[in-house]
Amino acid sequence: MIADRMALLARVLFFGMTGLGIAGLGTTGLRAAVPIEADPHDLYEQGRDHLAHGQLQQAAAAFSSLSALITKRPGWDPEGAFAK
């Protein structure tokens, strides 16, 4: 009788935790779906670092991302410092 109750309790705890884990994964997936934009200062620094090390393709990619960000959100570069 006690063994049956312990087995039932173990199943309830296990499946309850598993259900919570699955629900937690679902909400994590929803939060991860929101795109995070890079900071223009970081993109500029990355591009400069790549240029300094002769990594032209990586520098072009960083500056391209910076240009796209400025085009998408002109408020990031109100004085036109990054557009130069």
C-alpha positions as CSV (number, residue, x, y, z in Angstrom):
1,M,0.0,0.0,0.0
2,I,2.8,2.5,0.9
3,A,4.8,1.3,-2.1
4,D,1.8,2.0,-4.4
5,R,1.5,5.6,-2.9
6,M,5.2,6.2,-3.4
7,A,5.0,5.0,-7.0
8,L,2.0,7.2,-7.6
9,L,3.7,10.2,-6.0
10,A,6.9,9.6,-8.1
11,R,4.9,9.4,-11.3
12,V,3.0,12.6,-10.5
13,L,6.2,14.4,-9.7
14,F,8.0,13.1,-12.7
15,F,5.2,13.8,-15.2
16,G,4.4,17.1,-13.5
17,M,8.0,18.3,-13.9
18,T,8.2,17.0,-17.4
19,G,5.1,19.0,-18.3
20,L,6.5,22.1,-16.8
21,G,9.8,21.5,-18.7
22,I,7.9,21.2,-22.0
23,A,5.9,24.4,-21.2
24,G,9.1,26.2,-20.3
25,L,10.6,25.2,-23.6
26,G,7.7,26.6,-25.4
27,T,7.9,30.0,-23.8
28,T,11.7,30.1,-24.3
29,G,11.1,29.5,-28.0
30,L,8.7,32.4,-28.1
31,R,11.1,34.7,-26.4
32,A,14.0,33.7,-28.7
33,A,11.9,34.5,-31.8
34,V,12.2,38.3,-31.1
35,P,15.2,39.5,-33.2
36,I,17.9,41.5,-31.3
37,E,19.5,44.3,-33.2
38,A,23.2,45.0,-32.9
39,D,24.5,48.2,-31.5
40,P,25.9,50.5,-34.3
41,H,29.0,51.2,-32.2
42,D,29.7,47.5,-31.9
43,L,29.3,47.0,-35.6
44,Y,31.6,49.9,-36.4
45,E,34.3,48.6,-34.0
46,Q,34.0,45.1,-35.4
47,G,34.5,46.5,-38.9
48,R,37.5,48.5,-37.9
49,D,39.1,45.6,-36.1
50,H,38.6,43.3,-39.1
51,L,40.1,46.0,-41.4
52,A,43.1,46.4,-39.1
53,H,43.7,42.6,-39.3
54,G,43.3,42.5,-43.1
55,Q,40.0,40.6,-42.9
56,L,38.3,42.4,-45.7
57,Q,35.2,40.1,-46.1
58,Q,34.4,40.2,-42.4
59,A,34.9,44.0,-42.4
60,A,32.6,44.3,-45.4
61,A,29.9,42.2,-43.7
62,A,30.1,44.3,-40.5
63,F,29.9,47.6,-42.4
64,S,27.1,46.2,-44.5
65,S,25.1,45.3,-41.4
66,L,25.8,48.8,-40.0
67,S,24.6,50.4,-43.2
68,A,21.4,48.3,-43.2
69,L,20.8,49.2,-39.6
70,I,21.2,52.9,-40.3
71,T,18.9,52.7,-43.3
72,K,16.3,50.8,-41.3
73,R,16.5,53.1,-38.3
74,P,17.9,56.6,-39.1
75,G,17.4,57.6,-35.5
76,W,20.5,55.6,-34.6
77,D,22.7,58.0,-36.6
78,P,21.0,61.4,-36.2
79,E,24.3,63.3,-36.9
80,G,25.4,61.1,-39.8
81,A,28.6,60.0,-38.1
82,F,28.3,56.3,-39.1
83,A,27.1,57.0,-42.6
84,K,30.5,58.5,-43.5
